[in-house]
């Protein structure tokens, strides 16, 4: 019997909000992540925003640096 992995909390809404507030497209954001050592393509990042994939901690750390935000802001409203 196949068992599906349960998705973790969906931070996609916050990812989209932070990206929109920064004025970055998914393509430009992924290019910045790649410069910082995170090999993330646009289609993968789109899945993060859609809640289809969980985000790696290394990517979260780089995103907080790119957006110049705290982890509290990153995880806002995810009680």
N, C-alpha and C positions, 0 to 999 in steps of 0.2 A: 504494500500500500504506500502510495506517494504522500509525503507530508510536505505542505508548503510552509516556508519560513514566514512567520508573522512579521509584518512591517512594524518598524519602530515608529515613534511619534513623527508626524509629517511636518518637517520644517520648510517644506517647499514654499509656503506662503511668505515666510520670512526671507527666504533666499530671493524670491522675486521682488519683494518690497525693497530690500537692501540694494539689489542690482538696479532696480528702476530709480531709486533715490540717488544712486551714484552716476546715472546717465550712461551706463555701460550696456552694450548688447551682449548676448550670450557669447558671440564670437570673440569680442574684445576681452571679455572677462576670462574666457578660456585661454586666450593668448597670454594674458597676464599670469594666470595660474601656471602655464607651461614655463614661463620665464622664471617662476619661483620653484620649479622642480616638481610640479603636480601635472602629470600627463593626463589631462582631462579634455576630451573632445566635446564639441557642442552638443552632440546627441546624448552623451552621457550626462552632461550638465542639465539638459532639458528634462531628463528622467529624474534628476534630483529635485527640480522644481515641481515636477508632476507627482512626486511622492512614490515613484516607481522603484527608486534605488535609495539605499541609505548612504549618507555622505561619510567618507572616511575622516577620521580625526585630523589627519595631516592636511586635508583640504579645508576643514573648518578653521584650523589655525591660520592658514594662509588667507582665507576669506575675511577673517576678522582684521587682519593686517591691511588687506586691500581696501576694505570699507572703513577702516579706522574706527571700529566699534568694539564695545566690550562683549564678552560672552553673554552677559545679561541681555543686551540688545539683540544678539543673534538668536537667543532662545526665548525671546519675548512671547508671552501668552501661550507657552507650552506647559501648562501646569500638569 
